[in-house]
Amino acid sequence: MQVGWTVGAGAEYKLASNWSIKGEYMYYDLGHTWDIGSGVPAIPPFQSRFDYNTRGSLARVGFNYQFGGPVVARY
């Protein structure tokens, strides 16, 4: 399990009465980790260290359709 941070933004624009388009962007950074691997048997001179940085970006674009019309209360 890794703990990190994320930041993002999004926008939505109504095209017609029932249609809209949206865009979202998110950047995440889950930090740095490392691991040591070796062959069999585990002999220190033949060990290798592996470093990992877990970070990336995510972008989404979509269309939305709103079903039905406005809700009207009748008493």
PDB file with one MODEL, atoms N, CA, C and O in Angstrom:
MODEL        1
ATOM      1  N   MET A   1       0.843  -1.161   0.000  1.00  0.00           N
ATOM      2  CA  MET A   1       0.000   0.000   0.000  1.00  0.00           C
ATOM      3  C   MET A   1       0.894   1.231   0.000  1.00  0.00           C
ATOM      4  O   MET A   1       1.901   1.277   0.707  1.00  0.00           O
ATOM      5  N   GLN A   2       0.526   2.220  -0.789  1.00  0.00           N
ATOM      6  CA  GLN A   2       1.252   3.476  -0.838  1.00  0.00           C
ATOM      7  C   GLN A   2       0.300   4.625  -0.545  1.00  0.00           C
ATOM      8  O   GLN A   2      -0.885   4.566  -0.876  1.00  0.00           O
ATOM      9  N   VAL A   3       0.829   5.668   0.077  1.00  0.00           N
ATOM     10  CA  VAL A   3       0.055   6.859   0.396  1.00  0.00           C
ATOM     11  C   VAL A   3       0.663   8.015  -0.376  1.00  0.00           C
ATOM     12  O   VAL A   3       1.886   8.121  -0.462  1.00  0.00           O
ATOM     13  N   GLY A   4      -0.155   8.872  -0.933  1.00  0.00           N
ATOM     14  CA  GLY A   4       0.340   9.996  -1.712  1.00  0.00           C
ATOM     15  C   GLY A   4      -0.682  11.102  -1.772  1.00  0.00           C
ATOM     16  O   GLY A   4      -1.526  11.249  -0.888  1.00  0.00           O
ATOM     17  N   TRP A   5      -0.591  11.871  -2.825  1.00  0.00           N
ATOM     18  CA  TRP A   5      -1.479  13.019  -2.993  1.00  0.00           C
ATOM     19  C   TRP A   5      -1.929  13.104  -4.445  1.00  0.00           C
ATOM     20  O   TRP A   5      -1.335  12.502  -5.340  1.00  0.00           O
ATOM     21  N   THR A   6      -2.998  13.870  -4.650  1.00  0.00           N
ATOM     22  CA  THR A   6      -3.536  14.066  -5.984  1.00  0.00           C
ATOM     23  C   THR A   6      -4.128  15.461  -6.098  1.00  0.00           C
ATOM     24  O   THR A   6      -4.560  16.043  -5.102  1.00  0.00           O
ATOM     25  N   VAL A   7      -4.148  15.989  -7.301  1.00  0.00           N
ATOM     26  CA  VAL A   7      -4.755  17.282  -7.583  1.00  0.00           C
ATOM     27  C   VAL A   7      -5.404  17.192  -8.959  1.00  0.00           C
ATOM     28  O   VAL A   7      -4.892  16.511  -9.847  1.00  0.00           O
ATOM     29  N   GLY A   8      -6.517  17.871  -9.134  1.00  0.00           N
ATOM     30  CA  GLY A   8      -7.204  17.795 -10.420  1.00  0.00           C
ATOM     31  C   GLY A   8      -8.190  18.911 -10.609  1.00  0.00           C
ATOM     32  O   GLY A   8      -8.445  19.708  -9.706  1.00  0.00           O
ATOM     33  N   ALA A   9      -8.743  18.953 -11.804  1.00  0.00           N
ATOM     34  CA  ALA A   9      -9.732  19.970 -12.157  1.00  0.00           C
ATOM     35  C   ALA A   9     -10.634  19.409 -13.248  1.00  0.00           C
ATOM     36  O   ALA A   9     -10.276  18.466 -13.954  1.00  0.00           O
ATOM     37  N   GLY A  10     -11.797  20.004 -13.364  1.00  0.00           N
ATOM     38  CA  GLY A  10     -12.728  19.569 -14.395  1.00  0.00           C
ATOM     39  C   GLY A  10     -13.703  20.670 -14.754  1.00  0.00           C
ATOM     40  O   GLY A  10     -13.872  21.643 -14.020  1.00  0.00           O
ATOM     41  N   ALA A  11     -14.340  20.495 -15.899  1.00  0.00           N
ATOM     42  CA  ALA A  11     -15.328  21.470 -16.366  1.00  0.00           C
ATOM     43  C   ALA A  11     -16.395  20.735 -17.162  1.00  0.00           C
ATOM     44  O   ALA A  11     -16.139  19.692 -17.763  1.00  0.00           O
ATOM     45  N   GLU A  12     -17.585  21.297 -17.155  1.00  0.00           N
ATOM     46  CA  GLU A  12     -18.690  20.738 -17.925  1.00  0.00           C
ATOM     47  C   GLU A  12     -19.432  21.878 -18.612  1.00  0.00           C
ATOM     48  O   GLU A  12     -19.656  22.932 -18.016  1.00  0.00           O
ATOM     49  N   TYR A  13     -19.812  21.661 -19.871  1.00  0.00           N
ATOM     50  CA  TYR A  13     -20.485  22.687 -20.664  1.00  0.00           C
ATOM     51  C   TYR A  13     -21.749  22.089 -21.264  1.00  0.00           C
ATOM     52  O   TYR A  13     -21.713  21.027 -21.886  1.00  0.00           O
ATOM     53  N   LYS A  14     -22.866  22.783 -21.072  1.00  0.00           N
ATOM     54  CA  LYS A  14     -24.146  22.300 -21.585  1.00  0.00           C
ATOM     55  C   LYS A  14     -24.270  22.673 -23.061  1.00  0.00           C
ATOM     56  O   LYS A  14     -24.214  23.852 -23.408  1.00  0.00           O
ATOM     57  N   LEU A  15     -24.438  21.671 -23.935  1.00  0.00           N
ATOM     58  CA  LEU A  15     -24.531  21.893 -25.376  1.00  0.00           C
ATOM     59  C   LEU A  15     -25.965  22.163 -25.817  1.00  0.00           C
ATOM     60  O   LEU A  15     -26.202  23.036 -26.652  1.00  0.00           O
ATOM     61  N   ALA A  16     -26.911  21.431 -25.270  1.00  0.00           N
ATOM     62  CA  ALA A  16     -28.323  21.561 -25.620  1.00  0.00           C
ATOM     63  C   ALA A  16     -29.117  21.273 -24.358  1.00  0.00           C
ATOM     64  O   ALA A  16     -28.544  21.148 -23.276  1.00  0.00           O
ATOM     65  N   SER A  17     -30.437  21.168 -24.491  1.00  0.00           N
ATOM     66  CA  SER A  17     -31.264  20.991 -23.298  1.00  0.00           C
ATOM     67  C   SER A  17     -30.927  19.729 -22.521  1.00  0.00           C
ATOM     68  O   SER A  17     -31.013  19.727 -21.293  1.00  0.00           O
ATOM     69  N   ASN A  18     -30.548  18.657 -23.203  1.00  0.00           N
ATOM     70  CA  ASN A  18     -30.256  17.405 -22.512  1.00  0.00           C
ATOM     71  C   ASN A  18     -28.813  16.940 -22.667  1.00  0.00           C
ATOM     72  O   ASN A  18     -28.451  15.927 -22.068  1.00  0.00           O
ATOM     73  N   TRP A  19     -27.980  17.616 -23.426  1.00  0.00           N
ATOM     74  CA  TRP A  19     -26.614  17.163 -23.710  1.00  0.00           C
ATOM     75  C   TRP A  19     -25.574  18.101 -23.111  1.00  0.00           C
ATOM     76  O   TRP A  19     -25.742  19.320 -23.118  1.00  0.00           O
ATOM     77  N   SER A  20     -24.504  17.518 -22.597  1.00  0.00           N
ATOM     78  CA  SER A  20     -23.376  18.307 -22.111  1.00  0.00           C
ATOM     79  C   SER A  20     -22.083  17.545 -22.414  1.00  0.00           C
ATOM     80  O   SER A  20     -22.100  16.332 -22.619  1.00  0.00           O
ATOM     81  N   ILE A  21     -20.982  18.263 -22.437  1.00  0.00           N
ATOM     82  CA  ILE A  21     -19.660  17.684 -22.643  1.00  0.00           C
ATOM     83  C   ILE A  21     -18.818  18.042 -21.423  1.00  0.00           C
ATOM     84  O   ILE A  21     -18.965  19.124 -20.854  1.00  0.00           O
ATOM     85  N   LYS A  22     -17.931  17.123 -21.024  1.00  0.00           N
ATOM     86  CA  LYS A  22     -17.120  17.379 -19.839  1.00  0.00           C
ATOM     87  C   LYS A  22     -15.671  16.972 -20.096  1.00  0.00           C
ATOM     88  O   LYS A  22     -15.384  16.129 -20.946  1.00  0.00           O
ATOM     89  N   GLY A  23     -14.777  17.589 -19.347  1.00  0.00           N
ATOM     90  CA  GLY A  23     -13.363  17.255 -19.383  1.00  0.00           C
ATOM     91  C   GLY A  23     -12.803  17.286 -17.973  1.00  0.00           C
ATOM     92  O   GLY A  23     -13.150  18.165 -17.184  1.00  0.00           O
ATOM     93  N   GLU A  24     -11.936  16.329 -17.651  1.00  0.00           N
ATOM     94  CA  GLU A  24     -11.345  16.232 -16.322  1.00  0.00           C
ATOM     95  C   GLU A  24      -9.856  15.918 -16.458  1.00  0.00           C
ATOM     96  O   GLU A  24      -9.443  15.237 -17.396  1.00  0.00           O
ATOM     97  N   TYR A  25      -9.060  16.417 -15.523  1.00  0.00           N
ATOM     98  CA  TYR A  25      -7.632  16.112 -15.483  1.00  0.00           C
ATOM     99  C   TYR A  25      -7.238  15.862 -14.031  1.00  0.00           C
ATOM    100  O   TYR A  25      -7.692  16.566 -13.129  1.00  0.00           O
ATOM    101  N   MET A  26      -6.380  14.845 -13.807  1.00  0.00           N
ATOM    102  CA  MET A  26      -5.913  14.543 -12.462  1.00  0.00           C
ATOM    103  C   MET A  26      -4.438  14.140 -12.523  1.00  0.00           C
ATOM    104  O   MET A  26      -4.036  13.362 -13.388  1.00  0.00           O
ATOM    105  N   TYR A  27      -3.640  14.674 -11.602  1.00  0.00           N
ATOM    106  CA  TYR A  27      -2.244  14.285 -11.438  1.00  0.00           C
ATOM    107  C   TYR A  27      -2.112  13.609 -10.080  1.00  0.00           C
ATOM    108  O   TYR A  27      -2.630  14.116  -9.085  1.00  0.00           O
ATOM    109  N   TYR A  28      -1.425  12.472 -10.027  1.00  0.00           N
ATOM    110  CA  TYR A  28      -1.242  11.773  -8.760  1.00  0.00           C
ATOM    111  C   TYR A  28       0.237  11.453  -8.551  1.00  0.00           C
ATOM    112  O   TYR A  28       0.983  11.230  -9.503  1.00  0.00           O
ATOM    113  N   ASP A  29       0.641  11.437  -7.275  1.00  0.00           N
ATOM    114  CA  ASP A  29       2.009  11.101  -6.889  1.00  0.00           C
ATOM    115  C   ASP A  29       1.929  10.234  -5.637  1.00  0.00           C
ATOM    116  O   ASP A  29       1.536  10.706  -4.570  1.00  0.00           O
ATOM    117  N   LEU A  30       2.304   8.966  -5.775  1.00  0.00           N
ATOM    118  CA  LEU A  30       2.242   8.028  -4.660  1.00  0.00           C
ATOM    119  C   LEU A  30       3.611   7.775  -4.044  1.00  0.00           C
ATOM    120  O   LEU A  30       3.784   6.826  -3.280  1.00  0.00           O
ATOM    121  N   GLY A  31       4.575   8.612  -4.368  1.00  0.00           N
ATOM    122  CA  GLY A  31       5.859   8.559  -3.701  1.00  0.00           C
ATOM    123  C   GLY A  31       6.874   7.635  -4.343  1.00  0.00           C
ATOM    124  O   GLY A  31       6.712   7.166  -5.470  1.00  0.00           O
ATOM    125  N   HIS A  32       7.917   7.397  -3.586  1.00  0.00           N
ATOM    126  CA  HIS A  32       9.077   6.632  -4.025  1.00  0.00           C
ATOM    127  C   HIS A  32       9.225   5.389  -3.146  1.00  0.00           C
ATOM    128  O   HIS A  32       9.045   5.466  -1.931  1.00  0.00           O
ATOM    129  N   THR A  33       9.544   4.273  -3.740  1.00  0.00           N
ATOM    130  CA  THR A  33       9.794   3.045  -2.997  1.00  0.00           C
ATOM    131  C   THR A  33      10.940   2.285  -3.648  1.00  0.00           C
ATOM    132  O   THR A  33      11.303   2.558  -4.792  1.00  0.00           O
ATOM    133  N   TRP A  34      11.495   1.356  -2.934  1.00  0.00           N
ATOM    134  CA  TRP A  34      12.592   0.555  -3.482  1.00  0.00           C
ATOM    135  C   TRP A  34      12.490  -0.870  -2.974  1.00  0.00           C
ATOM    136  O   TRP A  34      11.801  -1.156  -1.995  1.00  0.00           O
ATOM    137  N   ASP A  35      13.193  -1.755  -3.664  1.00  0.00           N
ATOM    138  CA  ASP A  35      13.191  -3.168  -3.319  1.00  0.00           C
ATOM    139  C   ASP A  35      14.561  -3.746  -3.692  1.00  0.00           C
ATOM    140  O   ASP A  35      15.226  -3.237  -4.594  1.00  0.00           O
ATOM    141  N   ILE A  36      14.970  -4.789  -3.011  1.00  0.00           N
ATOM    142  CA  ILE A  36      16.232  -5.449  -3.317  1.00  0.00           C
ATOM    143  C   ILE A  36      15.927  -6.865  -3.789  1.00  0.00           C
ATOM    144  O   ILE A  36      15.218  -7.620  -3.124  1.00  0.00           O
ATOM    145  N   GLY A  37      16.478  -7.208  -4.954  1.00  0.00           N
ATOM    146  CA  GLY A  37      16.277  -8.542  -5.509  1.00  0.00           C
ATOM    147  C   GLY A  37      17.617  -9.232  -5.682  1.00  0.00           C
ATOM    148  O   GLY A  37      18.641  -8.579  -5.887  1.00  0.00           O
ATOM    149  N   SER A  38      17.605 -10.540  -5.600  1.00  0.00           N
ATOM    150  CA  SER A  38      18.842 -11.298  -5.782  1.00  0.00           C
ATOM    151  C   SER A  38      18.511 -12.643  -6.392  1.00  0.00           C
ATOM    152  O   SER A  38      17.352 -13.057  -6.431  1.00  0.00           O
ATOM    153  N   GLY A  39      19.535 -13.311  -6.862  1.00  0.00           N
ATOM    154  CA  GLY A  39      19.361 -14.651  -7.404  1.00  0.00           C
ATOM    155  C   GLY A  39      19.315 -15.676  -6.294  1.00  0.00           C
ATOM    156  O   GLY A  39      19.252 -15.310  -5.120  1.00  0.00           O
ATOM    157  N   VAL A  40      19.344 -16.943  -6.635  1.00  0.00           N
ATOM    158  CA  VAL A  40      19.335 -18.011  -5.643  1.00  0.00           C
ATOM    159  C   VAL A  40      20.719 -18.633  -5.648  1.00  0.00           C
ATOM    160  O   VAL A  40      21.154 -19.048  -6.722  1.00  0.00           O
ATOM    161  N   PRO A  41      21.429 -18.734  -4.576  1.00  0.00           N
ATOM    162  CA  PRO A  41      21.115 -18.232  -3.242  1.00  0.00           C
ATOM    163  C   PRO A  41      21.361 -16.731  -3.150  1.00  0.00           C
ATOM    164  O   PRO A  41      22.013 -16.140  -4.010  1.00  0.00           O
ATOM    165  N   ALA A  42      20.829 -16.131  -2.097  1.00  0.00           N
ATOM    166  CA  ALA A  42      20.957 -14.679  -1.909  1.00  0.00           C
ATOM    167  C   ALA A  42      22.360 -14.351  -1.423  1.00  0.00           C
ATOM    168  O   ALA A  42      22.674 -14.494  -0.241  1.00  0.00           O
ATOM    169  N   ILE A  43      23.188 -13.915  -2.344  1.00  0.00           N
ATOM    170  CA  ILE A  43      24.570 -13.557  -2.032  1.00  0.00           C
ATOM    171  C   ILE A  43      24.703 -12.050  -2.202  1.00  0.00           C
ATOM    172  O   ILE A  43      24.393 -11.544  -3.281  1.00  0.00           O
ATOM    173  N   PRO A  44      25.146 -11.309  -1.195  1.00  0.00           N
ATOM    174  CA  PRO A  44      25.173  -9.847  -1.264  1.00  0.00           C
ATOM    175  C   PRO A  44      25.839  -9.234  -2.494  1.00  0.00           C
ATOM    176  O   PRO A  44      25.314  -8.236  -2.990  1.00  0.00           O
ATOM    177  N   PRO A  45      26.957  -9.748  -3.031  1.00  0.00           N
ATOM    178  CA  PRO A  45      27.529  -9.069  -4.198  1.00  0.00           C
ATOM    179  C   PRO A  45      26.654  -9.129  -5.445  1.00  0.00           C
ATOM    180  O   PRO A  45      26.832  -8.333  -6.367  1.00  0.00           O
ATOM    181  N   PHE A  46      25.707 -10.072  -5.480  1.00  0.00           N
ATOM    182  CA  PHE A  46      24.885 -10.237  -6.669  1.00  0.00           C
ATOM    183  C   PHE A  46      23.473  -9.687  -6.486  1.00  0.00           C
ATOM    184  O   PHE A  46      22.574 -10.044  -7.247  1.00  0.00           O
ATOM    185  N   GLN A  47      23.266  -8.842  -5.510  1.00  0.00           N
ATOM    186  CA  GLN A  47      21.955  -8.250  -5.288  1.00  0.00           C
ATOM    187  C   GLN A  47      21.780  -7.021  -6.177  1.00  0.00           C
ATOM    188  O   GLN A  47      22.752  -6.359  -6.541  1.00  0.00           O
ATOM    189  N   SER A  48      20.545  -6.731  -6.516  1.00  0.00           N
ATOM    190  CA  SER A  48      20.206  -5.552  -7.316  1.00  0.00           C
ATOM    191  C   SER A  48      19.160  -4.733  -6.575  1.00  0.00           C
ATOM    192  O   SER A  48      18.259  -5.285  -5.943  1.00  0.00           O
ATOM    193  N   ARG A  49      19.286  -3.426  -6.657  1.00  0.00           N
ATOM    194  CA  ARG A  49      18.305  -2.543  -6.037  1.00  0.00           C
ATOM    195  C   ARG A  49      17.427  -1.963  -7.139  1.00  0.00           C
ATOM    196  O   ARG A  49      17.925  -1.495  -8.163  1.00  0.00           O
ATOM    197  N   PHE A  50      16.116  -1.999  -6.920  1.00  0.00           N
ATOM    198  CA  PHE A  50      15.145  -1.476  -7.876  1.00  0.00           C
ATOM    199  C   PHE A  50      14.438  -0.288  -7.242  1.00  0.00           C
ATOM    200  O   PHE A  50      13.913  -0.399  -6.134  1.00  0.00           O
ATOM    201  N   ASP A  51      14.420   0.845  -7.931  1.00  0.00           N
ATOM    202  CA  ASP A  51      13.747   2.060  -7.462  1.00  0.00           C
ATOM    203  C   ASP A  51      12.498   2.310  -8.297  1.00  0.00           C
ATOM    204  O   ASP A  51      12.517   2.161  -9.519  1.00  0.00           O
ATOM    205  N   TYR A  52      11.410   2.691  -7.628  1.00  0.00           N
ATOM    206  CA  TYR A  52      10.136   2.942  -8.300  1.00  0.00           C
ATOM    207  C   TYR A  52       9.595   4.314  -7.889  1.00  0.00           C
ATOM    208  O   TYR A  52       9.570   4.650  -6.706  1.00  0.00           O
ATOM    209  N   ASN A  53       9.172   5.085  -8.859  1.00  0.00           N
ATOM    210  CA  ASN A  53       8.423   6.322  -8.626  1.00  0.00           C
ATOM    211  C   ASN A  53       7.039   6.110  -9.210  1.00  0.00           C
ATOM    212  O   ASN A  53       6.896   5.859 -10.406  1.00  0.00           O
ATOM    213  N   THR A  54       6.031   6.209  -8.376  1.00  0.00           N
ATOM    214  CA  THR A  54       4.658   5.985  -8.825  1.00  0.00           C
ATOM    215  C   THR A  54       3.961   7.327  -8.927  1.00  0.00           C
ATOM    216  O   THR A  54       3.495   7.885  -7.934  1.00  0.00           O
ATOM    217  N   ARG A  55       3.900   7.833 -10.147  1.00  0.00           N
ATOM    218  CA  ARG A  55       3.197   9.089 -10.404  1.00  0.00           C
ATOM    219  C   ARG A  55       2.684   9.072 -11.835  1.00  0.00           C
ATOM    220  O   ARG A  55       3.208   8.356 -12.688  1.00  0.00           O
ATOM    221  N   GLY A  56       1.665   9.859 -12.082  1.00  0.00           N
ATOM    222  CA  GLY A  56       1.110   9.872 -13.431  1.00  0.00           C
ATOM    223  C   GLY A  56       0.002  10.873 -13.580  1.00  0.00           C
ATOM    224  O   GLY A  56      -0.330  11.604 -12.647  1.00  0.00           O
ATOM    225  N   SER A  57      -0.566  10.900 -14.762  1.00  0.00           N
ATOM    226  CA  SER A  57      -1.653  11.809 -15.113  1.00  0.00           C
ATOM    227  C   SER A  57      -2.809  11.008 -15.684  1.00  0.00           C
ATOM    228  O   SER A  57      -2.624   9.953 -16.290  1.00  0.00           O
ATOM    229  N   LEU A  58      -3.994  11.533 -15.477  1.00  0.00           N
ATOM    230  CA  LEU A  58      -5.197  10.904 -15.991  1.00  0.00           C
ATOM    231  C   LEU A  58      -6.078  12.000 -16.577  1.00  0.00           C
ATOM    232  O   LEU A  58      -6.380  12.985 -15.903  1.00  0.00           O
ATOM    233  N   ALA A  59      -6.487  11.831 -17.829  1.00  0.00           N
ATOM    234  CA  ALA A  59      -7.373  12.800 -18.488  1.00  0.00           C
ATOM    235  C   ALA A  59      -8.609  12.068 -18.995  1.00  0.00           C
ATOM    236  O   ALA A  59      -8.519  10.960 -19.524  1.00  0.00           O
ATOM    237  N   ARG A  60      -9.755  12.702 -18.826  1.00  0.00           N
ATOM    238  CA  ARG A  60     -11.021  12.108 -19.272  1.00  0.00           C
ATOM    239  C   ARG A  60     -11.832  13.148 -20.037  1.00  0.00           C
ATOM    240  O   ARG A  60     -11.823  14.333 -19.703  1.00  0.00           O
ATOM    241  N   VAL A  61     -12.528  12.687 -21.062  1.00  0.00           N
ATOM    242  CA  VAL A  61     -13.471  13.509 -21.822  1.00  0.00           C
ATOM    243  C   VAL A  61     -14.730  12.685 -21.958  1.00  0.00           C
ATOM    244  O   VAL A  61     -14.661  11.478 -22.190  1.00  0.00           O
ATOM    245  N   GLY A  62     -15.872  13.315 -21.818  1.00  0.00           N
ATOM    246  CA  GLY A  62     -17.106  12.556 -21.921  1.00  0.00           C
ATOM    247  C   GLY A  62     -18.294  13.401 -22.332  1.00  0.00           C
ATOM    248  O   GLY A  62     -18.277  14.629 -22.239  1.00  0.00           O
ATOM    249  N   PHE A  63     -19.329  12.707 -22.791  1.00  0.00           N
ATOM    250  CA  PHE A  63     -20.612  13.318 -23.120  1.00  0.00           C
ATOM    251  C   PHE A  63     -21.641  12.810 -22.127  1.00  0.00           C
ATOM    252  O   PHE A  63     -21.616  11.638 -21.749  1.00  0.00           O
ATOM    253  N   ASN A  64     -22.531  13.669 -21.707  1.00  0.00           N
ATOM    254  CA  ASN A  64     -23.593  13.297 -20.773  1.00  0.00           C
ATOM    255  C   ASN A  64     -24.949  13.567 -21.401  1.00  0.00           C
ATOM    256  O   ASN A  64     -25.138  14.560 -22.104  1.00  0.00           O
ATOM    257  N   TYR A  65     -25.883  12.675 -21.138  1.00  0.00           N
ATOM    258  CA  TYR A  65     -27.268  12.868 -21.553  1.00  0.00           C
ATOM    259  C   TYR A  65     -28.137  12.839 -20.312  1.00  0.00           C
ATOM    260  O   TYR A  65     -28.073  11.892 -19.528  1.00  0.00           O
ATOM    261  N   GLN A  66     -28.945  13.865 -20.129  1.00  0.00           N
ATOM    262  CA  GLN A  66     -29.837  13.951 -18.982  1.00  0.00           C
ATOM    263  C   GLN A  66     -31.221  13.467 -19.402  1.00  0.00           C
ATOM    264  O   GLN A  66     -31.854  14.059 -20.276  1.00  0.00           O
ATOM    265  N   PHE A  67     -31.687  12.381 -18.772  1.00  0.00           N
ATOM    266  CA  PHE A  67     -32.993  11.828 -19.094  1.00  0.00           C
ATOM    267  C   PHE A  67     -34.097  12.628 -18.414  1.00  0.00           C
ATOM    268  O   PHE A  67     -33.911  13.159 -17.319  1.00  0.00           O
ATOM    269  N   GLY A  68     -35.237  12.705 -19.071  1.00  0.00           N
ATOM    270  CA  GLY A  68     -36.402  13.357 -18.491  1.00  0.00           C
ATOM    271  C   GLY A  68     -36.287  14.868 -18.493  1.00  0.00           C
ATOM    272  O   GLY A  68     -35.330  15.442 -19.012  1.00  0.00           O
ATOM    273  N   GLY A  69     -37.270  15.483 -17.910  1.00  0.00           N
ATOM    274  CA  GLY A  69     -37.290  16.933 -17.833  1.00  0.00           C
ATOM    275  C   GLY A  69     -37.249  17.384 -16.397  1.00  0.00           C
ATOM    276  O   GLY A  69     -36.891  16.614 -15.506  1.00  0.00           O
ATOM    277  N   PRO A  70     -37.609  18.613 -16.171  1.00  0.00           N
ATOM    278  CA  PRO A  70     -37.603  19.105 -14.800  1.00  0.00           C
ATOM    279  C   PRO A  70     -38.680  18.416 -13.956  1.00  0.00           C
ATOM    280  O   PRO A  70     -39.733  18.031 -14.465  1.00  0.00           O
ATOM    281  N   VAL A  71     -38.400  18.271 -12.672  1.00  0.00           N
ATOM    282  CA  VAL A  71     -39.353  17.666 -11.747  1.00  0.00           C
ATOM    283  C   VAL A  71     -40.326  18.735 -11.312  1.00  0.00           C
ATOM    284  O   VAL A  71     -39.934  19.798 -10.831  1.00  0.00           O
ATOM    285  N   VAL A  72     -41.618  18.437 -11.490  1.00  0.00           N
ATOM    286  CA  VAL A  72     -42.665  19.392 -11.115  1.00  0.00           C
ATOM    287  C   VAL A  72     -43.498  18.753 -10.011  1.00  0.00           C
ATOM    288  O   VAL A  72     -44.078  17.684 -10.202  1.00  0.00           O
ATOM    289  N   ALA A  73     -43.553  19.401  -8.874  1.00  0.00           N
ATOM    290  CA  ALA A  73     -44.348  18.886  -7.758  1.00  0.00           C
ATOM    291  C   ALA A  73     -45.795  19.333  -7.933  1.00  0.00           C
ATOM    292  O   ALA A  73     -46.062  20.500  -8.218  1.00  0.00           O
ATOM    293  N   ARG A  74     -46.708  18.414  -7.764  1.00  0.00           N
ATOM    294  CA  ARG A  74     -48.131  18.759  -7.864  1.00  0.00           C
ATOM    295  C   ARG A  74     -48.825  18.367  -6.573  1.00  0.00           C
ATOM    296  O   ARG A  74     -48.703  17.235  -6.105  1.00  0.00           O
ATOM    297  N   TYR A  75     -49.549  19.307  -6.010  1.00  0.00           N
ATOM    298  CA  TYR A  75     -50.244  19.063  -4.742  1.00  0.00           C
ATOM    299  C   TYR A  75     -51.726  19.079  -4.938  1.00  0.00           C
ATOM    300  O   TYR A  75     -52.477  18.891  -3.981  1.00  0.00           O
TER     301      TYR A  75
ENDMDL
END
